Amino acid sequence: MDTVDMSKGKIIFYEDKNCQGRSYESNGDCADMSAHLNRCNSVRVEYGFFMVYDRPNFTGNQYFIRRGEFGDHMSTMGLSGGIKSCRMIPLYRGAYRMRIYERENFGGQMYELMDDCENIMDRYHMSDCMSCHVMDGHWMMYEQPFYRGRMMYLRPGEYRSFKEMGYGGMRFMSMRRITDMM
């Protein structure tokens, strides 16, 4: 009997739409899909959580995916050029804590979050979030309130300037913890 290590993940990438054509299977991060496939136009997640990116080295537009098939949805995800890299999000059980700041380099108003925030404007009267410090857990930040729009995955660490990270034109307005119940 096979046992599945749920702390890892299993994702299968396909060259063609609708999970057809040549495939590549991974249990973790892949910085450059071109090392394995000519292109990636569909995905099936067997288990685990992943971020997929439209550029190599975990850059560009990103989209959160979990168990299921993503056969013909690349353009609706903002990944019309296909998937170029992916990052596995490790399963985390513990406290969640993040500080968000109104300005770059941890300036301006600061608020500490330990749970999801569907709208920073309503909850904190904060017009913008331009830097943050993730102390515990893995988080998603969204461009619009109520967890909509473009997103960014954050793991523990300091994020001094979203603009310098390539998100200069985006305003992050909601945050969500990545949990196994998401």
C-alpha positions as CSV (number, residue, x, y, z in Angstrom):
1,M,0.0,0.0,0.0
2,D,1.4,3.4,-1.0
3,T,1.5,6.2,1.5
4,V,1.2,9.8,0.4
5,D,3.4,12.5,2.1
6,M,0.8,15.3,2.3
7,S,3.5,17.7,3.4
8,K,4.9,17.7,-0.1
9,G,2.6,17.9,-3.1
10,K,2.1,16.4,-6.5
11,I,1.5,18.5,-9.6
12,I,1.5,17.3,-13.2
13,F,2.2,19.8,-16.0
14,Y,1.0,19.2,-19.6
15,E,2.2,20.8,-22.9
16,D,-1.3,20.9,-24.3
17,K,-4.7,22.1,-23.0
18,N,-7.0,19.8,-21.1
19,C,-4.2,17.8,-19.6
20,Q,-3.1,16.4,-22.9
21,G,0.3,15.9,-24.5
22,R,3.7,15.4,-23.0
23,S,3.8,15.8,-19.2
24,Y,6.1,16.4,-16.3
25,E,5.4,15.5,-12.7
26,S,6.8,17.3,-9.7
27,N,6.6,17.1,-5.9
28,G,8.0,20.6,-5.3
29,D,9.4,23.8,-6.8
30,C,10.3,24.1,-10.5
31,A,12.1,27.3,-11.4
32,D,12.0,26.8,-15.2
33,M,9.5,24.6,-16.9
34,S,11.4,24.9,-20.2
35,A,13.9,22.4,-18.7
36,H,11.2,19.8,-18.8
37,L,8.6,20.8,-21.4
38,N,8.4,23.0,-24.5
39,R,5.4,24.8,-23.1
40,C,2.9,24.3,-20.3
41,N,-0.7,24.9,-21.0
42,S,-2.6,22.8,-18.4
43,V,-2.1,21.4,-14.9
44,R,-3.4,18.8,-12.6
45,V,-2.8,19.0,-8.9
46,E,-3.1,15.6,-7.1
47,Y,-2.5,17.0,-3.7
48,G,-0.9,20.1,-2.0
49,F,-1.0,23.8,-2.7
50,F,1.1,25.5,-5.5
51,M,1.7,29.0,-6.9
52,V,2.2,29.0,-10.7
53,Y,3.9,31.8,-12.5
54,D,4.0,33.1,-16.1
55,R,7.7,33.7,-16.0
56,P,10.7,31.6,-14.9
57,N,12.3,31.8,-11.5
58,F,9.0,32.4,-9.7
59,T,8.3,35.9,-11.2
60,G,5.5,37.5,-13.1
61,N,1.8,37.0,-12.7
62,Q,1.1,34.3,-10.2
63,Y,-1.9,32.2,-9.4
64,F,-2.8,29.9,-6.4
65,I,-3.9,26.4,-7.3
66,R,-4.8,23.4,-5.3
67,R,-6.3,19.9,-6.0
68,G,-8.0,19.8,-9.3
69,E,-7.5,20.1,-13.1
70,F,-6.8,23.4,-14.8
71,G,-7.1,22.3,-18.4
72,D,-8.2,25.4,-20.3
73,H,-8.2,28.3,-17.8
74,M,-4.7,29.8,-18.3
75,S,-6.0,33.1,-19.8
76,T,-8.6,33.6,-17.1
77,M,-5.8,33.2,-14.5
78,G,-3.7,35.9,-16.2
79,L,-1.3,33.2,-17.5
80,S,-2.1,33.4,-21.2
81,G,1.6,32.7,-22.1
82,G,1.4,29.4,-20.1
83,I,3.1,28.4,-16.9
84,K,6.9,29.0,-16.7
85,S,7.6,28.1,-13.1
86,C,5.9,26.9,-9.9
87,R,6.4,26.9,-6.2
88,M,5.0,24.4,-3.7
89,I,3.5,25.9,-0.6
90,P,4.4,23.8,2.4
91,L,1.6,22.6,4.7
92,Y,1.8,24.8,7.8
93,R,0.1,24.2,11.1
94,G,0.7,26.8,13.7
95,A,0.1,30.5,14.5
96,Y,-0.2,33.0,11.7
97,R,1.2,36.5,12.1
98,M,2.0,39.3,9.7
99,R,2.6,43.1,10.0
100,I,1.4,45.2,7.2
101,Y,2.7,48.8,6.6
102,E,1.2,51.7,4.7
103,R,4.5,52.7,3.2
104,E,7.7,51.1,1.9
105,N,10.5,50.1,4.3
106,F,8.0,49.5,7.1
107,G,6.8,53.1,7.3
108,G,3.5,54.7,8.0
109,Q,0.6,53.0,9.8
110,M,1.3,49.4,10.9
111,Y,-1.2,46.7,11.8
112,E,-0.6,43.2,12.9
113,L,-2.8,40.5,11.4
114,M,-3.3,37.0,12.9
115,D,-6.3,36.1,10.7
116,D,-7.7,36.9,7.3
117,C,-8.5,40.4,6.4
118,E,-11.1,40.8,3.6
119,N,-10.7,44.6,3.3
120,I,-7.9,46.7,4.9
121,M,-9.7,49.9,4.1
122,D,-12.8,48.9,6.1
123,R,-10.9,47.2,8.9
124,Y,-8.0,49.5,9.4
125,H,-8.9,52.7,7.4
126,M,-5.6,52.0,5.6
127,S,-5.5,53.3,2.0
128,D,-2.5,51.3,0.9
129,C,-0.1,48.5,1.9
130,M,3.4,48.8,0.5
131,S,5.5,46.6,2.7
132,C,5.1,43.8,5.2
133,H,6.8,41.4,7.6
134,V,5.5,37.8,7.7
135,M,6.5,36.4,11.0
136,D,4.5,33.1,11.0
137,G,2.7,31.1,8.4
138,H,2.1,31.5,4.6
139,W,-0.1,34.3,3.3
140,M,-1.8,35.5,0.1
141,M,-2.2,39.2,-0.6
142,Y,-4.8,40.3,-3.1
143,E,-5.2,43.3,-5.3
144,Q,-8.9,43.8,-4.5
145,P,-11.0,43.4,-1.3
146,F,-12.6,40.1,-0.7
147,Y,-9.7,38.1,-2.0
148,R,-10.1,39.0,-5.7
149,G,-7.8,40.2,-8.4
150,R,-4.1,39.5,-8.9
151,M,-2.3,37.9,-6.0
152,M,1.1,37.5,-4.4
153,Y,2.3,34.6,-2.2
154,L,4.3,35.5,0.9
155,R,6.2,33.1,3.1
156,P,8.0,34.1,6.3
157,G,10.4,37.1,5.8
158,E,10.6,40.8,5.3
159,Y,9.1,42.5,2.2
160,R,10.4,46.1,2.3
161,S,9.1,47.3,-1.0
162,F,6.4,45.7,-3.2
163,K,7.3,48.2,-5.9
164,E,10.9,47.0,-6.0
165,M,9.5,43.4,-6.2
166,G,7.7,44.4,-9.4
167,Y,4.3,45.2,-7.9
168,G,4.6,49.0,-8.3
169,G,1.2,49.4,-10.0
170,M,-0.7,47.2,-7.6
171,R,-2.4,48.0,-4.3
172,F,-3.0,45.1,-2.0
173,M,-6.3,45.4,-0.3
174,S,-7.0,41.9,1.3
175,M,-4.9,39.2,2.9
176,R,-5.6,35.5,3.6
177,R,-3.8,32.8,5.5
178,I,-3.0,29.7,3.5
179,T,-4.3,26.8,5.5
180,D,-5.4,23.3,4.7
181,M,-9.0,24.5,5.1
182,M,-8.6,27.3,2.5
